[in-house]
Amino acid sequence: MLRLLSSFYARVLLTEVKRRGGCETELFESARMSSIDVYAKQWMTYAEFNRLLTAAIALLRDNTLGLLLAARSIPAALGELGTTALAQPSVFDALRVLTEFSRVQAGSVNILMRRTPNTLALRFHADLDLGDMGPFHQEVYVATVQHMLEAIVGRSLTDAQYRFAFPEPAYAQEYKTIFHSPCVFDTTVTEVVLPVYWLKERSPFANSELAERGWRFCARMIRANSERLVNPTAASVEALLTASGKTIPHLDDIARELNCSARSLNRRLATEGVSFRELRKKILCTRAARLLTETTQSVAGIANSLGYQDEAAFYRLFKRQMGVSPGVFRSTQVGLLAQDL
């Protein structure tokens, strides 16, 4: 299975090599590639990119090239994904776009959210071995999250913590030129840990029409590039469920979108270790959590808006998925936001 990433990062490397007077031909020969692999293709494999990065480091004798890529990983570099994230109403919604559709830019990278009462952690996970180039990819990931947040709020992100799952590099002093929050090395995972009050920040770029169109575009991208994903059917189903309107589709609706029968869709999901019911429940609870936090709508009203005629059935589902009842969840979240105001 192909696992690709955008050729944008390779083009940044080539621009820097030429800017410093390096020989592009020598670089391509060392990386066993050609200019076509970079300039004429939208995607490239991680193996190709890592060869190019290794060759560029050797040619320029510079181990800080990961920071160069990190500095350039602004929202505009993410294309439709970046635009869609900025168009969301809040920081939390923008981060949700990144977690749902991070694989649009990098097919083997998944971003996982981990919430505590006081923080939200965005964890970097790659489902393939990045080898010696792993730290460079992690630097770019952390900077991407930082640039996205700073673009929304219009100020530096100085009160987060960046945790890197690799030893402190010899060029760690250079981190201050890129990263605005304290950095910790040799942790078990790479993640950005945010204070919970960042989540309520509203985006000045909010545009509901653009956000909806962007969700659907990213969902189509997931489907069109399923060959570069791990668990491509589950990714497509989850993307379509997330991008749906007020009514969350059922199995037959999603099967029609994917041009297959409901039975075939269930079979494909089973081979990936998930079920449609599990994915739909996840999206239902995500939406319910947002409505409980951001509106004063009653639990019964929320249940009804999500397609539940039986409030008790919704109550049981939410408690199983989230660990607490809808009422307790709402009071906890509202209390946390009140503390931050």
C-alpha positions in Angstrom: 0.0 0.0 0.0 1.3 3.4 -1.0 1.8 5.9 1.8 2.5 9.3 0.3 3.0 12.9 1.3 2.7 16.2 -0.5 5.6 17.1 -2.8 5.5 20.6 -1.4 8.1 19.8 1.2 10.5 18.4 -1.4 10.1 21.6 -3.5 11.0 23.7 -0.4 14.2 21.6 0.0 15.2 22.1 -3.7 14.5 25.9 -3.4 16.8 26.1 -0.4 19.6 24.0 -2.1 19.6 26.2 -5.1 19.5 29.4 -3.0 22.7 28.2 -1.2 24.4 27.5 -4.5 24.0 23.7 -4.3 24.0 21.6 -7.4 20.5 20.2 -8.1 21.8 17.5 -10.4 24.1 16.2 -7.8 21.3 16.2 -5.3 19.0 14.2 -7.6 21.8 11.7 -8.4 22.5 11.2 -4.7 18.8 10.7 -3.9 18.3 8.4 -7.0 15.5 10.6 -8.3 14.8 13.1 -11.1 13.2 16.5 -11.3 10.1 14.9 -12.6 9.6 13.1 -9.3 9.4 16.5 -7.5 8.1 19.1 -9.9 5.6 17.0 -12.0 4.0 14.9 -9.3 1.7 16.1 -6.5 2.7 13.2 -4.2 5.8 11.2 -3.4 6.6 8.3 -1.1 8.2 8.8 2.3 11.1 6.7 1.1 11.7 9.1 -1.8 11.4 12.2 0.4 13.7 10.8 3.1 16.3 10.0 0.4 16.1 13.6 -0.9 16.2 15.0 2.7 19.2 12.9 3.5 21.0 13.9 0.3 20.2 17.6 1.0 21.6 17.4 4.5 24.8 15.9 3.2 25.2 18.3 0.4 24.6 21.4 2.5 26.2 19.9 5.6 23.2 21.2 7.6 21.2 19.1 10.1 18.7 21.9 10.7 16.8 21.4 7.4 13.8 20.0 9.3 13.5 23.5 10.9 13.5 25.1 7.5 10.6 22.9 6.5 8.9 23.6 9.9 9.2 27.4 9.3 7.5 27.0 5.9 4.6 24.8 7.1 2.1 27.7 7.3 -1.7 27.2 6.7 -1.3 28.2 3.0 1.1 25.3 2.5 -1.7 22.9 3.5 -3.9 24.0 0.6 -7.6 23.2 0.9 -6.9 21.5 4.3 -5.5 24.8 5.7 -8.3 26.9 4.2 -10.9 24.6 5.7 -9.3 24.7 9.1 -9.2 28.5 9.1 -12.8 28.8 8.0 -14.0 26.9 11.1 -15.7 29.0 13.9 -13.2 28.2 16.6 -9.8 26.9 17.4 -11.3 23.6 18.5 -13.1 23.2 15.2 -9.9 24.0 13.3 -8.0 21.4 15.2 -10.8 18.9 14.5 -10.2 19.5 10.8 -6.5 18.7 11.3 -7.3 15.5 13.2 -9.9 14.3 10.8 -8.0 15.1 7.6 -4.3 15.2 8.4 -3.8 12.3 6.0 -4.9 14.5 3.1 -1.4 16.0 3.3 0.5 13.0 4.6 -1.0 9.6 4.1 0.7 7.9 7.0 0.3 10.7 9.6 -2.6 10.6 12.0 -3.3 13.2 14.7 -5.0 12.1 17.8 -6.7 14.3 20.4 -6.4 13.6 24.1 -8.4 15.8 26.5 -7.9 16.3 30.2 -9.7 18.8 32.4 -7.0 21.5 31.8 -5.3 20.6 28.5 -5.8 19.3 25.0 -3.0 17.2 23.6 -2.6 16.7 19.8 -0.5 13.6 19.4 1.5 12.8 16.3 1.3 9.2 15.1 2.9 7.8 12.0 1.9 4.3 10.9 5.2 3.5 9.3 8.8 3.7 10.4 10.3 7.0 9.4 13.8 5.9 10.4 16.5 8.5 11.0 14.3 11.2 9.4 11.6 10.8 12.0 12.7 13.9 14.0 12.4 16.1 10.9 8.9 15.0 10.3 7.9 15.6 13.9 9.4 19.1 13.8 7.3 19.9 10.8 4.1 18.5 12.5 4.6 20.6 15.7 5.3 23.7 13.7 2.2 23.1 11.5 -0.1 23.1 14.5 1.6 26.2 16.0 1.3 28.1 12.7 -2.4 27.2 12.4 -3.2 28.3 15.9 -1.2 31.6 15.6 -2.9 32.4 12.3 -6.3 32.1 14.0 -5.7 34.1 17.2 -3.1 36.6 15.9 -0.5 36.1 18.6 2.3 33.8 19.5 1.6 30.4 21.1 3.8 30.8 24.2 1.8 28.9 26.8 1.7 25.4 25.3 4.3 22.6 25.6 5.9 20.8 22.7 7.0 17.2 23.5 9.3 15.4 21.1 9.8 11.7 21.1 13.5 11.8 20.3 16.7 12.9 22.2 17.6 16.6 22.3 19.4 17.4 19.0 22.7 19.1 18.9 21.0 22.1 17.2 18.3 22.5 19.9 19.3 26.1 20.5 17.9 26.8 17.0 14.4 25.7 18.2 13.8 29.1 19.7 13.8 30.6 16.2 10.8 28.4 15.2 9.0 27.2 18.2 7.4 29.7 20.6 6.5 27.4 23.5 8.8 25.3 25.8 10.2 22.1 24.2 10.7 18.8 26.0 12.7 16.0 24.5 12.9 12.2 24.9 9.2 11.9 25.7 7.2 8.7 24.9 5.2 10.5 22.2 5.4 13.6 20.1 2.5 16.0 20.9 1.4 19.6 21.3 -0.2 20.2 24.7 -2.5 23.2 24.8 -4.1 24.9 27.8 -7.9 24.3 27.5 -8.7 28.0 27.3 -7.3 28.1 23.7 -10.2 26.0 22.5 -12.7 28.8 23.0 -10.8 31.3 20.8 -12.9 32.3 17.7 -11.6 32.4 14.2 -11.8 35.7 12.4 -11.7 33.7 9.2 -14.9 31.8 10.1 -17.0 31.2 7.0 -19.7 28.5 7.3 -20.1 28.1 3.5 -16.4 27.8 2.9 -16.1 25.4 5.9 -18.8 23.1 4.7 -17.4 23.1 1.1 -13.9 22.4 2.6 -15.2 19.5 4.7 -16.7 17.9 1.6 -13.5 18.5 -0.5 -11.3 16.9 2.1 -13.7 13.9 2.3 -13.4 13.5 -1.5 -9.7 13.7 -1.2 -9.6 10.9 1.3 -11.8 8.8 -1.0 -9.8 9.6 -4.2 -6.5 8.8 -2.5 -7.5 5.8 -0.5 -4.6 3.8 -1.9 -2.2 5.8 0.2 -4.1 5.3 3.4 -4.0 2.6 6.1 -7.6 1.4 6.6 -8.8 3.4 3.6 -12.5 2.3 3.8 -12.8 3.3 7.5 -11.1 6.7 6.6 -13.5 7.3 3.7 -16.6 6.4 5.8 -15.5 8.6 8.7 -14.7 11.5 6.4 -18.2 11.3 4.8 -19.9 11.0 8.2 -18.0 14.0 9.4 -18.7 16.1 6.3 -22.4 15.3 6.4 -25.0 18.0 7.2 -27.3 18.1 10.2 -28.5 14.5 9.6 -25.8 11.9 10.0 -26.1 9.3 7.2 -26.9 5.7 7.7 -25.2 2.6 6.2 -27.1 2.6 2.9 -26.5 6.3 2.3 -22.7 5.9 2.8 -22.6 2.7 0.7 -24.3 4.6 -2.2 -21.7 7.4 -1.9 -18.9 4.8 -2.1 -20.6 3.0 -5.0 -21.0 -0.4 -3.3 -23.6 -2.4 -1.5 -24.2 -2.1 2.3 -23.1 -5.7 2.6 -19.8 -5.1 0.8 -19.1 -2.0 2.8 -19.6 -3.9 6.1 -17.3 -6.6 4.8 -14.5 -4.1 3.9 -14.8 -2.4 7.3 -14.7 -5.8 9.1 -11.3 -6.5 7.4 -10.0 -3.2 8.9 -11.2 -4.2 12.3 -14.0 -1.6 12.7 -17.8 -1.5 12.0 -20.0 1.1 10.5 -22.0 1.3 13.8 -18.8 2.1 15.8 -17.8 4.9 13.4 -21.3 6.4 13.3 -21.5 6.3 17.1 -18.1 8.1 17.3 -19.4 10.9 15.0 -22.7 11.1 16.9 -21.0 11.5 20.2 -18.5 14.1 18.8 -21.5 16.2 17.6 -23.4 15.7 20.8 -20.4 16.9 22.8 -20.1 20.0 20.8 -23.8 20.8 21.1 -23.7 20.2 24.9 -20.7 22.5 25.2 -21.6 25.3 22.8 -25.5 25.5 23.1 -28.2 25.6 25.7 -30.3 23.1 23.9 -31.8 20.4 26.1 -30.5 16.9 26.1 -33.8 15.7 24.7 -33.5 18.3 21.9 -29.9 17.3 21.1 -31.0 13.6 21.0 -33.8 14.5 18.6 -31.6 16.6 16.4 -29.2 13.6 16.1 -32.0 11.3 15.0 -32.8 9.7 18.4 -36.5 9.5 19.2 -35.7 7.8 22.5 -33.8 10.1 24.8 -32.8 7.1 27.1 -31.1 5.3 24.1 -29.1 8.5 23.4 -28.2 8.8 27.1 -26.9 5.2 27.2 -24.8 5.6 24.0 -23.2 8.9 25.2 -22.4 7.5 28.6 -20.8 4.3 27.1 -18.7 6.4 24.6 -17.7 9.3 26.8 -17.7 7.7 30.3 -20.1 10.2 31.8 -23.7 11.2 31.2 -24.7 14.1 28.9 -25.6 16.3 31.9 -22.4 15.7 33.8 -20.4 16.3 30.6 -22.1 19.6 30.0 -21.6 20.8 33.5 -18.0 19.9 33.5 -17.2 21.5 30.2 -19.2 24.7 31.0 -17.4 24.9 34.3 -14.0 24.6 32.6 -14.8 27.3 30.2 -16.1 29.6 32.9 -12.8 29.2 34.8 -10.9 30.3 31.6 -13.0 33.4 31.0 
